[in-house]
């Protein structure tokens, strides 16, 4: 039957008087879900999913409350329905609504149009009575009694009700097919079709649907695969894009770091740290290294929070004081520089001073001065009316505090002396003063703008002595030493020319002195530096020109002076913001809102140094070979038989500048010019060696100092090299004519391989040189200089045969990280594979040093080459990219240099030797250690910078997306 709906025209043909093909009557309490399922299957039986339904079924809502209008609606829909489908259940039998619907149908329509569907319970037709069997609580509404003259069409769907337990998959499929079959039985008369025809059509449609679903699933699977692949590609492309952006940002930060090295070293270090943290590659590693090695005398930056206007410190360098433009006075005390804000004055700070112990601090501004002498001990010193505070000084004990204030006419002023012990204040008129110091509690030394000085007695400020020079009306910058014995002037181009390009320094001696003939001079840069400072005793001077601090020794006029030390990295060094600490080897300087602390004794922020004595070798010998213990705690510097072996501890606190001879291992024997071969045990507790005049293996216990004789080595010529296996069981002895493996426990030779004649000839003729032979860690290959050093031989230690490889004269050979490194006569280093058959790359040196000193770490990640300018060039052997130069900063230009990495590659050990006195067995030297890991560089950079990168600085150099954490020493996830 074709469906018709109100408001729509029916198709051509006979018009049905009914709006519904069937009316379903059921008990909501029992069959609400089942009735909906039956309705759906009846309406869609045999139809594809995209077709409209062929039947229209009305389903009663018997659970609604009784209402007269509801009864009327139900009766109207019963009248509009062609068939009556009754779902039989015990609940339906007891439902009054179902009974009324059945009664209405019985009164108004034919019983032939009734289709019974059993959903629960049991019914039976009684043929004898011609009615249903009404016994045993049959699920039949009473209105059905006597309604049928013959057994009507009814369908048994009682199996659709849920049972106890969870049905199996097979049972669920059987129940589903039974339901569909029953629905086909119901729908067949409604569709005026044979049931078998309708059921077959429905099964065919199900197969088509399943086939379509299978095809759809395959298509969806393919689409899913395509989507997943596309997603992975997109994800990979996104990751690549992010990685490229990360690398680009890191390189931008590295470039910005390099650009700020001379002007803002604090920022350069922070940018380099962030660059390497984002992309730990060769470029960013080089940027980090260059930032942390720039300006080796820099100790740290101290953050003052505002523009620094004045700085000072104690003579023992344990306390630093700074005043800022906003009036804040800050003290940093102790080696760790504990920060304390003492207070704040009205207006910018114009002067700061501190006593010897750092217990009394004074600061002044235009409004007056304040003295801090401990918690709660604060005293304010007012200035006379109409004057502004300019200078302040504190005596060594902290008892006397002298304030100088300047009148508004800038031509005169006054002194105010405060005695902390008595509380007395003394005033005294004064002229124009540019510097004032209190060398003792009993005197003050004053320097005027015109070049005159005065020595006044305390506490009355009576004049005791005077003198000076006639400067004239020219621009000038002045300085006065803390002990009041020396003063300096820098003034005008003409006077500067008279001084021969040097800064004049005068003594505070009575009488007038010639401005053109100063008794002392110091180096400077340019005619008009913006800052001049003298050390406490006047033995050193510092001037600032164009942001560069020039530190010079002060000496007699005409005498040779040491080279001027330049301290760069801070373009914002301002007037009166440089002061010496200690005896002149340490100083502080203002740099914007930071205070930079310098130590002229320091070799670098990642290095340490101490003076040692080293054993001498022949004048023609290029170096003493260095061997570092496996754990990196000892360095052995091998000498000759007569000099022995010198041991130096590499751990513990270094005493910079303190002389130390090291720990000598005497060998005895003749003093031949042959260096003793040594080898460390894997534990680092024992050092093995073979004296040249006695082929006996001995060892030295570093803890007890005992020397143990083990066994003799086979007589195969002089011993050239020793090596011990990682398990401490075997000793490799490379002699001039053979290579032998020996069992360390018994001294029994395990096997011996004779060397080829050309190898023996090379070792015999050149064994007086050091490092002319090397063995790879696997003991399979050795590299030996050819006769006269004109080529290199690659020796197979298993057969003794040698193969020469090209490249010209060689000075050094070394194995490490899968490389064979060969130092050439021009200072370059050629890298080969371990066999020496395949050249990889050449590392140029740039500036050749005699002997071509170099070291290759055992991992093959760093190559160190010493240059004749006193620096070491570091290069990554893996790509040949230079990392940067390492300034060794020795106290002399070394005549011999020994380089070696610690076995873990984390430190570079350097011995610098000066030419010894004639016939001396020892030479003065320096032992330096340099950290070679980016982690240590990062720690040094963050420790030095003294602050974190700001979000504004990040946005300026890296972009708008600022990380949530910009702490320099933050932990990585």
C-alpha positions in Angstrom: 0.0 0.0 0.0 1.3 3.4 -1.0 1.7 5.8 1.9 -0.3 9.0 2.0 0.1 11.9 4.3 -2.1 14.8 5.1 -1.4 17.7 2.8 0.1 15.5 0.0 -1.6 14.2 -3.1 -1.9 10.5 -3.5 -0.5 8.6 -6.5 -2.8 7.8 -9.5 -5.1 4.7 -9.0 -7.5 3.7 -6.4 -7.4 5.7 -3.2 -7.3 3.9 0.1 -9.8 5.0 2.7 -7.2 4.3 5.4 -4.3 6.5 6.5 -2.5 3.6 8.3 -1.8 0.1 7.1 -2.0 -1.2 10.6 -2.6 -0.2 14.2 -0.3 -1.8 16.8 -1.8 -2.4 20.2 0.5 -3.4 23.0 1.4 -3.0 26.7 4.0 -0.3 27.2 5.2 -2.0 30.4 6.0 -5.2 28.6 6.6 -4.5 24.9 7.6 -0.9 24.4 11.0 -1.7 22.8 9.8 -4.8 21.0 6.9 -2.9 19.5 9.2 -0.3 18.1 11.4 -2.9 16.6 8.5 -4.8 15.0 7.2 -1.5 13.6 10.6 -0.7 12.1 11.1 -4.1 10.4 7.5 -4.2 9.1 7.8 -0.8 7.5 11.3 -1.5 6.0 10.9 -5.2 5.1 12.5 -5.9 1.7 13.5 -2.3 1.1 17.0 -0.9 0.5 18.1 1.7 3.0 17.7 4.6 0.6 14.0 3.8 -0.3 11.0 5.3 1.5 8.9 3.0 3.6 6.0 1.2 1.9 3.8 0.8 5.0 2.6 3.3 7.6 2.0 1.9 11.1 0.3 3.6 14.0 1.7 2.5 17.4 -0.5 3.2 20.5 0.9 4.9 23.6 -1.0 3.1 26.3 1.2 4.3 29.1 -0.3 7.8 28.9 -2.7 8.9 31.6 -6.4 8.4 31.0 -8.0 11.3 29.3 -11.2 11.7 27.3 -9.4 13.4 24.5 -6.9 10.5 24.4 -9.6 8.0 24.0 -11.1 10.0 21.2 -7.7 10.2 19.4 -7.1 6.4 19.7 -10.5 5.6 18.4 -10.0 8.0 15.4 -6.7 6.3 14.6 -8.3 2.8 14.9 -10.8 3.9 12.4 -8.1 5.1 10.0 -6.2 1.8 10.2 -6.7 -1.1 7.8 -5.4 -3.9 10.0 -5.1 -4.4 13.8 -1.9 -5.9 15.2 -2.2 -7.1 18.8 0.9 -7.9 20.8 -0.1 -10.6 23.3 1.4 -10.7 26.8 0.2 -11.1 30.3 0.5 -7.4 30.8 -1.5 -6.7 27.7 -4.2 -9.0 28.9 -4.5 -7.0 32.0 -4.3 -3.6 30.3 -7.6 -1.7 30.2 -6.4 0.3 27.2 -5.6 -2.8 25.2 -9.0 -4.2 26.1 -10.8 -1.1 24.9 -8.9 -1.1 21.6 -9.7 -4.7 21.0 -13.3 -4.1 22.0 -13.6 -1.1 19.6 -12.2 -3.2 16.7 -14.5 -6.1 17.5 -17.5 -3.7 17.4 -16.6 -1.7 14.3 -14.3 -3.9 12.1 -13.8 -7.4 11.0 -11.9 -10.1 13.0 -10.3 -11.1 9.7 -8.1 -8.0 9.8 -6.6 -8.9 13.2 -3.0 -10.2 13.4 -2.0 -11.6 16.7 1.7 -11.6 17.9 2.6 -13.6 20.9 5.5 -11.9 22.8 5.3 -13.7 26.1 3.3 -16.5 27.6 1.4 -19.4 25.8 -1.8 -19.6 23.8 -3.6 -22.5 22.3 -6.7 -22.8 20.0 -9.4 -25.1 21.2 -10.8 -26.8 18.1 -13.6 -28.4 20.1 -14.9 -25.1 21.4 -13.9 -23.0 18.4 -12.1 -20.5 20.6 -9.0 -19.9 22.5 -8.1 -22.0 25.5 -8.8 -19.5 28.3 -7.4 -21.7 31.1 -3.8 -21.5 32.6 -3.8 -17.7 32.7 -3.6 -17.2 28.9 -2.1 -13.8 27.8 -5.4 -12.9 26.0 -7.4 -9.7 26.6 -11.0 -10.7 27.7 -12.4 -8.8 24.7 -11.0 -11.6 22.4 -13.3 -14.2 23.9 -15.5 -15.6 21.1 -14.2 -13.1 18.5 -12.9 -15.7 16.1 -14.8 -18.5 14.5 -11.6 -20.1 13.3 -8.0 -19.9 14.4 -6.7 -16.6 13.2 -3.2 -15.7 11.8 -0.8 -15.3 14.7 3.0 -15.1 15.1 5.1 -16.4 17.9 7.8 -14.0 19.0 8.0 -15.1 22.6 11.7 -16.0 22.1 12.5 -12.3 21.8 12.2 -11.7 25.5 15.5 -11.5 27.4 16.5 -14.6 29.3 18.9 -15.1 32.2 22.6 -15.1 31.4 24.3 -13.6 28.4 23.4 -15.3 25.1 26.1 -16.5 22.7 26.7 -15.0 19.4 25.0 -18.0 17.7 21.9 -17.6 19.9 21.7 -13.9 19.2 21.8 -14.5 15.4 19.0 -17.2 15.7 16.8 -14.7 17.7 17.4 -12.0 15.2 16.5 -14.2 12.2 13.4 -15.4 14.1 12.3 -11.8 14.6 12.8 -10.9 11.0 10.9 -14.0 9.9 8.0 -13.2 12.2 8.0 -9.6 10.9 7.9 -11.0 7.4 4.8 -13.0 8.3 3.1 -9.9 9.6 4.2 -7.7 6.7 3.2 -10.1 3.9 -0.6 -9.6 4.2 0.0 -5.8 4.7 2.0 -5.7 1.5 -0.5 -8.1 -0.3 2.5 -10.4 -1.0 3.4 -14.0 -0.5 5.5 -14.3 2.6 8.2 -16.4 0.9 8.5 -13.8 -1.9 8.8 -11.0 0.7 11.2 -12.9 2.9 13.4 -13.8 -0.1 13.5 -10.2 -1.2 14.4 -9.1 2.3 17.2 -11.7 2.5 18.5 -10.6 -0.9 18.4 -7.0 0.2 20.4 -8.0 3.4 23.0 -9.6 1.3 23.3 -6.5 -0.9 23.6 -4.3 2.2 26.2 -6.6 3.7 28.1 -6.6 0.4 27.8 -2.8 0.3 28.9 -2.5 3.9 31.9 -4.8 3.1 32.8 -2.6 0.2 32.3 0.5 2.2 34.5 -0.9 5.0 37.2 -1.6 2.5 36.9 1.8 1.0 36.8 3.4 4.5 39.8 1.3 5.4 41.6 2.6 2.3 40.6 6.1 3.1 41.7 5.6 6.7 45.1 4.4 5.5 45.3 7.3 3.2 44.3 9.7 6.0 46.7 8.1 8.4 49.5 8.3 5.9 48.6 11.9 5.0 48.5 12.7 8.7 51.9 11.2 9.3 53.3 13.1 6.3 51.7 16.3 7.6 53.0 15.5 11.1 56.4 14.9 9.7 56.3 18.0 7.6 55.1 19.9 10.7 58.0 18.4 12.7 60.4 19.3 10.0 59.1 22.9 9.8 59.3 23.2 13.6 62.8 21.7 13.6 63.8 24.2 10.9 62.3 27.0 12.8 64.1 25.8 15.9 67.4 25.6 14.2 66.9 29.0 12.5 66.0 30.6 15.9 69.1 28.9 17.5 71.3 30.2 14.8 69.8 33.7 15.1 70.6 33.6 18.8 74.1 32.4 18.1 74.7 35.2 15.6 73.3 37.7 18.1 75.6 36.3 20.8 78.7 36.9 18.5 77.5 40.4 17.7 77.3 41.3 21.4 80.7 39.9 22.6 82.5 43.2 22.6 79.6 45.4 23.8 77.4 43.3 26.1 79.2 40.2 27.2 76.6 39.3 29.8 73.9 39.2 27.1 76.2 37.4 24.7 76.6 34.6 27.2 72.9 34.3 27.9 72.0 34.2 24.2 74.7 31.6 23.5 73.3 29.4 26.3 69.8 29.6 24.8 71.1 28.9 21.3 72.9 25.7 22.3 70.0 24.6 24.5 67.6 24.9 21.4 70.0 23.2 18.9 73.1 21.6 20.3 74.9 21.7 17.0 78.4 22.8 15.8 77.4 26.4 15.3 75.7 26.9 18.6 78.4 25.0 20.4 81.0 27.3 18.8 79.0 30.3 19.9 78.7 29.0 23.4 82.4 28.3 23.6 83.4 31.7 22.2 81.1 33.5 24.6 82.4 31.7 27.6 86.1 32.2 26.6 85.8 35.8 25.6 87.5 38.1 28.1 89.1 35.4 30.3 89.8 37.9 33.1 86.0 38.4 33.7 84.9 36.8 37.0 81.2 37.6 37.1 78.5 40.2 36.7 76.6 41.5 39.7 73.1 42.9 39.1 72.5 46.3 40.8 69.0 46.7 39.4 69.5 50.3 38.1 72.1 52.3 36.3 75.4 52.0 38.2 77.0 55.4 39.0 79.7 54.6 41.5 81.6 51.4 42.5 84.3 50.6 45.1 85.5 47.6 47.1 87.7 46.5 50.0 91.4 46.0 49.6 91.0 42.3 50.3 88.5 42.1 47.4 85.9 40.4 49.7 83.4 43.2 49.5 82.0 45.2 46.5 79.8 48.3 46.9 77.8 50.0 44.2 75.6 53.1 44.0 72.9 53.6 41.3 71.1 56.4 39.6 67.9 55.8 41.6 69.8 56.2 44.9 70.1 52.5 45.9 73.3 51.3 47.7 74.1 47.6 47.3 76.8 45.5 48.9 78.1 42.1 47.7 80.1 40.2 50.4 82.2 37.1 50.5 83.5 34.8 47.8 79.9 34.0 46.7 79.0 37.6 46.7 75.9 37.6 48.9 73.8 40.5 47.9 72.4 43.0 50.4 70.6 46.3 49.7 71.7 48.7 52.4 69.3 51.5 51.7 68.2 54.2 49.3 69.1 57.9 49.2 67.3 60.8 47.6 68.7 61.3 44.1 71.5 59.5 42.3 74.5 58.2 44.1 77.6 60.5 43.6 80.1 58.7 45.8 80.6 55.4 47.7 83.3 54.3 50.1 84.0 51.3 52.4 86.6 50.6 55.1 89.2 47.9 55.0 87.1 45.1 56.6 83.9 46.0 54.7 82.0 46.7 57.9 81.4 50.4 57.3 79.9 51.7 54.1 79.2 55.3 53.2 77.4 56.7 50.3 76.4 60.2 49.2 74.0 61.9 46.9 73.2 65.6 46.3 71.0 65.5 49.4 73.6 64.2 51.8 75.4 61.1 53.0 74.5 58.0 54.9 76.8 55.7 56.9 75.9 52.0 57.5 77.9 50.2 60.3 75.8 47.2 60.9 72.1 46.3 61.6 70.4 49.3 63.1 73.6 51.4 63.1 72.7 54.0 60.4 73.8 57.6 60.5 72.8 60.4 58.1 75.2 63.3 57.4 73.4 66.4 56.1 75.1 68.8 53.7 75.3 72.6 54.3 72.5 74.6 52.8 73.0 75.4 49.1 75.5 72.6 48.5 75.2 69.1 47.0 77.1 66.0 48.1 79.8 65.0 45.7 82.4 62.7 47.3 82.7 60.5 50.3 85.6 58.7 51.9 86.0 56.2 54.8 89.2 55.6 56.8 90.6 52.1 56.9 89.2 51.4 60.4 85.8 52.9 59.5 86.1 55.5 62.3 86.3 58.6 60.2 83.8 59.5 57.3 84.6 62.5 55.2 81.9 64.1 52.9 82.7 66.7 50.3 79.9 68.9 49.0 80.0 71.4 46.2 78.4 74.8 46.1 76.0 75.9 43.4 78.7 78.1 41.8 80.8 74.9 41.1 83.9 76.8 42.3 83.9 76.0 46.0 82.5 73.7 48.6 83.1 72.3 52.1 84.2 69.2 54.0 82.1 67.5 56.7 84.0 65.1 58.9 82.0 62.6 61.0 83.9 60.8 63.8 81.9 57.6 64.4 83.6 56.9 67.8 82.8 60.3 69.3 79.9 61.3 67.2 81.5 64.7 66.5 81.0 66.5 63.2 83.6 68.9 61.8 83.0 71.4 58.9 85.7 73.0 56.8 85.5 75.2 53.7 87.2 73.8 50.6 87.7 74.7 47.0 86.9 72.6 43.9 87.8 69.0 44.7 87.8 66.0 42.3 89.1 63.2 44.6 89.5 62.6 48.3 90.9 59.6 50.3 91.6 58.8 54.0 94.8 56.7 54.1 94.6 56.5 57.9 92.4 57.7 60.7 94.7 60.7 61.2 95.0 62.2 57.7 93.1 63.0 54.5 94.5 63.6 51.0 92.6 65.9 48.7 93.1 66.4 44.9 91.7 69.5 43.3 90.6 70.1 39.8 93.5 72.4 39.0 96.1 69.7 39.8 96.9 70.7 43.3 96.9 68.2 46.2 96.7 68.7 49.9 97.3 66.5 53.0 95.2 67.5 55.9 95.3 66.3 59.5 92.3 64.7 61.2 90.1 65.5 63.0 90.6 69.2 62.6 91.2 69.1 58.8 94.2 71.4 59.3 96.5 71.7 56.2 99.8 69.8 56.7 101.3 69.5 53.2 100.6 70.7 49.7 101.9 70.5 46.2 100.8 69.6 42.7 101.1 70.5 39.0 99.7 73.4 37.0 97.1 71.9 34.6 95.4 74.9 33.2 91.9 75.3 31.8 91.7 72.1 29.8 89.4 69.0 30.0 90.7 66.5 32.5 90.0 63.2 34.2 91.7 62.5 37.6 92.5 59.7 39.9 94.0 59.3 43.4 95.4 56.2 44.9 93.8 54.9 48.1 97.0 55.3 50.1 97.3 58.9 48.9 100.8 58.6 47.5 100.1 58.9 43.7 97.7 60.8 41.5 97.0 60.9 37.8 95.6 63.4 35.3 94.5 62.9 31.7 93.9 66.2 30.0 93.9 67.7 26.5 95.5 66.6 23.3 98.6 68.8 23.7 99.5 67.6 27.1 98.9 64.0 26.0 101.3 64.5 23.1 103.9 65.9 25.5 103.6 62.6 27.5 104.5 60.5 24.5 101.1 58.7 24.4 101.4 57.7 28.0 99.3 58.8 31.0 101.2 60.8 33.5 101.3 59.8 37.1 102.7 62.0 39.9 103.6 61.5 43.5 102.1 63.5 46.3 105.4 65.0 47.3 105.7 68.6 48.6 106.3 71.3 46.1 105.3 71.9 42.5 106.0 69.4 39.7 106.4 69.8 36.0 103.2 68.8 34.2 105.3 67.9 31.1 107.7 65.6 33.0 105.8 63.2 35.2 108.0 60.9 37.3 105.8 58.0 36.5 103.8 56.9 33.5 101.2 54.3 32.6 99.7 53.0 29.3 96.4 54.2 28.1 94.4 54.5 24.9 93.4 57.7 23.3 94.0 61.2 24.5 90.7 61.5 26.5 89.6 58.4 28.4 86.3 58.8 30.2 87.5 57.0 33.4 90.8 56.9 35.2 91.5 54.8 38.3 94.6 53.9 40.3 95.2 50.9 42.5 95.4 51.3 46.2 99.2 51.8 46.1 99.3 53.4 42.7 101.2 50.6 41.0 98.5 50.0 38.4 96.2 52.3 36.4 93.0 51.8 34.5 91.5 54.0 31.9 88.3 53.6 29.9 88.0 54.7 26.3 85.2 53.7 23.9 83.9 51.1 26.4 87.3 49.3 26.7 89.1 49.2 30.0 92.9 49.5 29.6 94.8 48.2 32.6 98.5 49.1 32.8 101.4 48.9 35.2 102.7 52.2 36.5 106.4 52.6 36.1 109.2 55.1 35.9 109.2 57.4 33.0 111.4 56.0 30.3 111.2 52.4 31.6 109.7 49.6 29.6 106.1 48.7 30.7 104.3 45.5 30.4 101.7 45.2 27.7 98.4 46.9 28.4 95.6 44.5 29.3 92.3 45.3 27.5 89.1 44.3 29.2 86.2 44.4 26.7 82.6 43.4 26.6 81.0 46.4 28.2 80.3 49.4 26.1 78.3 51.1 28.9 81.3 51.7 31.2 80.5 55.2 32.6 82.4 57.9 34.4 83.8 57.0 37.9 82.6 53.4 37.6 86.0 51.7 37.7 87.8 50.8 40.9 90.7 48.5 41.9 90.4 45.8 44.5 93.2 44.2 46.4 96.7 45.1 45.2 95.7 46.0 41.7 95.1 42.5 40.2 91.4 42.7 40.7 88.9 45.5 39.8 85.2 46.3 39.3 83.5 48.4 36.7 80.0 49.6 36.1 78.2 48.3 33.0 74.7 49.7 32.8 72.8 48.2 35.6 75.5 45.6 36.2 78.8 45.6 38.0 81.6 43.6 36.2 84.2 42.0 38.4 87.6 41.3 36.9 90.7 39.2 38.0 93.9 39.8 36.1 95.3 36.5 37.5 92.5 34.5 36.1 93.2 32.5 33.0 89.5 31.9 32.1 86.0 31.2 33.3 86.4 27.5 32.2 90.1 27.1 33.2 92.4 27.1 36.1 96.2 27.4 36.4 98.9 26.9 38.9 102.7 27.3 38.7 104.7 24.1 38.7 108.2 22.9 37.9 108.6 20.5 35.1 111.5 18.1 34.2 113.7 19.4 31.4 114.7 17.4 28.3 117.2 18.2 25.7 117.0 21.6 24.0 116.1 19.9 20.7 113.4 17.8 22.3 110.0 19.4 21.6 108.1 18.4 24.7 107.6 16.1 27.7 104.8 13.6 27.0 101.8 13.9 29.3 99.8 10.9 30.3 96.6 11.3 32.3 95.3 8.6 34.6 92.0 7.0 33.5 89.9 8.7 36.1 91.5 12.0 35.4 93.0 12.7 38.9 96.7 12.5 38.0 98.9 13.7 35.2 102.3 12.1 34.6 104.9 14.2 32.9 107.7 11.9 31.8 111.3 12.9 32.0 114.6 11.1 31.4 116.1 8.4 33.6 118.0 11.0 35.7 115.0 13.3 36.1 112.3 10.7 36.7 108.6 11.0 36.3 106.7 13.9 37.8 103.1 13.5 39.0 100.7 16.3 39.4 97.2 16.1 41.0 94.5 17.4 38.8 91.6 17.4 41.3 91.1 19.5 44.4 91.3 23.2 44.9 94.0 25.0 42.8 96.1 27.6 44.4 96.5 30.1 41.6 100.0 31.4 41.4 101.5 29.2 44.2 104.7 27.4 43.2 104.5 23.5 43.3 107.2 21.1 42.3 104.8 18.2 41.8 105.4 14.6 43.0 108.6 13.3 41.6 109.2 9.6 41.0 112.9 9.0 41.0 114.2 6.4 38.6 118.0 6.5 39.2 120.2 5.4 36.4 122.1 7.4 33.8 120.9 10.8 32.7 120.3 9.9 29.0 118.2 12.1 26.7 115.6 9.4 26.3 112.1 9.9 27.7 110.8 7.1 29.9 107.7 5.4 28.4 104.8 5.1 31.0 101.3 3.6 31.1 98.6 4.0 33.7 96.7 1.0 35.1 92.9 1.1 34.3 92.2 1.9 38.0 94.6 4.9 38.0 96.3 3.7 41.2 99.5 2.5 39.6 101.9 3.9 37.0 104.0 1.4 35.0 107.3 2.4 33.4 110.4 0.9 31.9 113.7 2.7 32.5 115.8 3.1 29.4 119.0 1.6 30.8 117.2 -1.4 32.5 114.6 -3.4 30.5 112.6 -4.1 33.7 108.9 -3.3 34.1 108.3 -1.3 37.3 105.3 0.4 38.8 104.7 3.2 41.2 101.8 3.1 43.7 100.4 6.7 43.8 98.9 6.1 47.3 101.8 4.6 49.1 104.7 5.8 47.0 106.1 2.3 46.7 108.0 1.2 43.6 107.5 -2.4 42.6 109.8 -4.3 40.2 107.7 -6.8 38.2 109.7 -8.6 35.5 112.1 -8.1 32.6 111.0 -7.5 29.1 112.5 -9.4 26.2 115.6 -7.8 24.8 114.2 -6.4 21.5 116.0 -3.0 21.5 114.9 0.1 23.5 111.4 0.3 24.8 109.4 2.9 22.9 105.8 2.6 24.2 103.8 0.9 26.9 100.0 0.2 27.0 97.8 -1.8 29.4 94.7 -3.7 28.5 91.4 -2.5 30.0 91.2 -5.6 32.2 94.7 -4.9 33.7 95.8 -8.4 32.6 98.1 -7.7 29.7 100.9 -5.3 29.0 101.8 -4.3 25.4 105.5 -3.4 25.0 106.5 -1.8 21.7 110.3 -2.0 21.3 112.5 -1.0 18.5 112.5 -4.5 16.9 109.3 -6.3 18.2 105.9 -5.9 19.8 105.2 -8.2 22.8 102.1 -8.9 24.8 102.9 -9.9 28.4 100.8 -11.4 31.1 101.0 -8.8 34.0 100.4 -11.4 36.7 103.2 -13.8 35.8 105.4 -11.7 33.5 105.1 -14.4 30.9 105.2 -13.3 27.2 102.0 -14.3 25.6 103.2 -13.7 22.0 105.8 -11.7 20.2 105.7 -10.2 16.7 108.9 -9.1 15.0 108.6 -5.7 13.3 109.6 -5.1 9.7 113.0 -3.8 9.0 111.8 -0.3 7.9 109.9 0.0 11.2 112.9 -1.0 13.3 115.1 1.4 11.4 112.5 4.2 11.9 112.2 3.6 15.6 116.0 3.2 16.1 116.8 6.4 14.4 114.1 8.6 15.8 113.2 7.2 19.2 114.7 10.2 21.0 111.7 12.2 19.8 108.6 12.1 21.8 105.2 11.0 20.4 106.7 9.7 17.2 104.7 6.5 17.7 101.1 5.7 18.7 99.0 2.6 19.1 95.3 2.4 18.5 93.1 1.3 21.5 92.5 -2.2 19.9 96.2 -3.0 19.7 95.9 -3.9 16.0 97.6 -0.9 14.4 100.5 1.4 15.2 101.7 4.6 13.5 105.4 5.2 13.3 107.4 8.0 11.8 109.5 6.9 8.8 113.2 7.3 8.9 114.0 11.0 9.2 110.3 11.7 9.7 109.7 12.2 6.0 106.6 9.8 6.0 104.4 7.8 8.3 104.3 4.0 8.5 101.0 2.1 9.4 102.1 -1.0 11.2 100.0 -4.2 11.5 100.8 -5.3 15.1 99.6 -8.8 14.3 102.1 -9.4 11.5 104.7 -6.6 12.0 104.4 -5.5 8.4 104.2 -1.8 7.6 102.6 0.2 4.8 103.7 3.8 4.2 101.1 6.4 3.4 101.6 9.7 1.7 101.3 13.2 3.1 104.9 14.5 3.6 107.0 15.0 6.7 105.2 14.4 10.0 105.8 15.6 13.6 103.1 13.9 15.6 100.8 10.9 15.4 97.8 10.1 17.6 94.7 7.8 17.6 91.3 8.7 18.9 87.6 8.2 18.1 88.3 6.1 15.0 90.8 8.6 13.6 94.5 8.6 13.0 95.8 12.1 13.3 99.1 13.1 11.7 100.7 16.4 12.5 102.5 17.9 9.5 105.4 20.3 9.3 103.3 23.2 8.3 101.3 23.0 11.5 98.2 21.3 9.9 96.8 17.9 11.0 95.7 15.3 8.6 92.9 12.9 9.7 92.8 9.3 8.3 90.9 6.3 9.1 92.4 3.9 11.7 94.2 1.9 9.0 95.7 5.1 7.5 94.5 4.1 4.0 91.8 6.7 3.5 92.4 10.4 4.1 89.3 12.1 5.6 90.2 15.8 6.0 92.9 18.3 6.8 92.7 20.7 9.8 94.7 23.8 9.1 96.4 25.4 12.1 96.7 29.0 10.8 99.7 29.9 13.0 102.4 27.3 13.2 104.2 26.6 16.4 107.5 24.8 16.6 106.9 21.1 17.0 103.2 21.0 16.0 101.8 20.4 19.4 98.3 18.9 19.3 96.0 16.5 21.2 93.1 14.4 20.0 90.5 13.3 22.5 89.8 9.5 22.6 86.2 10.0 21.4 87.3 12.0 18.3 85.2 15.0 19.1 87.9 17.6 19.8 91.3 18.4 18.3 93.5 20.9 20.2 96.4 22.6 18.3 98.8 24.9 19.9 99.8 28.1 18.0 102.7 30.4 18.2 100.6 33.3 19.6 100.1 31.4 22.8 96.6 30.1 22.0 95.1 26.7 21.4 92.8 26.3 18.4 89.9 23.8 19.1 88.3 22.0 16.1 85.7 19.4 15.7 87.4 16.6 13.8 84.0 15.2 12.6 83.2 18.1 10.3 86.4 20.2 10.5 84.6 23.2 11.9 86.7 25.4 14.2 85.3 25.9 17.7 87.4 28.8 18.6 90.7 29.8 20.1 91.6 29.1 23.7 93.8 31.9 25.2 96.2 30.1 27.5 97.3 33.4 29.1 100.6 32.2 30.5 102.9 34.4 32.5 105.5 33.8 29.7 105.7 32.6 26.2 106.2 28.9 26.5 109.2 27.3 24.7 107.7 23.8 25.1 104.0 22.9 25.4 102.4 19.6 26.3 98.8 19.0 25.6 96.6 16.0 26.5 92.9 15.4 27.1 91.6 13.5 30.1 90.4 10.0 29.1 86.8 11.1 29.4 87.4 14.0 27.1 86.0 16.5 29.6 89.2 18.4 30.3 92.2 19.6 28.4 95.5 19.4 30.4 98.3 21.8 29.3 101.8 22.1 30.6 103.7 25.2 29.5 107.5 25.2 30.0 109.9 28.1 30.0 113.5 27.7 29.0 115.3 26.5 32.1 118.5 27.9 33.5 121.7 26.4 32.2 122.4 22.9 33.6 119.1 22.9 35.5 117.1 19.7 35.8 113.9 21.7 36.3 112.2 24.4 34.5 109.5 26.8 35.6 106.1 26.1 34.1 102.4 26.4 34.4 99.8 23.6 34.6 96.4 24.6 33.2 93.2 22.6 33.0 90.3 23.6 30.8 86.7 22.3 30.9 85.7 21.0 27.5 82.1 20.1 27.9 79.1 22.3 26.9 77.5 21.5 30.2 80.4 23.1 32.0 80.4 26.0 29.6 76.7 26.6 30.2 77.2 26.6 34.0 80.1 29.0 33.7 78.2 31.4 31.4 75.1 31.4 33.7 77.3 31.8 36.8 79.1 34.7 35.2 76.1 36.5 33.7 74.5 36.9 37.1 71.0 37.2 35.7 68.5 35.7 33.3 67.5 36.6 29.8 64.5 38.9 29.9 61.4 38.4 27.7 62.1 41.6 25.9 65.6 40.5 25.0 64.2 37.2 23.8 61.6 38.9 21.6 64.3 41.2 20.2 66.6 38.4 19.1 64.5 35.3 18.7 60.9 36.3 17.9 57.6 37.0 19.6 57.0 33.6 21.1 58.7 33.8 24.5 59.3 30.5 26.4 57.7 30.2 29.8 61.0 29.7 31.6 64.0 31.8 30.7 66.1 30.9 33.7 69.7 30.4 32.6 70.3 27.4 34.9 66.9 25.8 34.5 66.7 22.0 34.5 65.9 20.4 31.2 62.8 18.1 30.8 
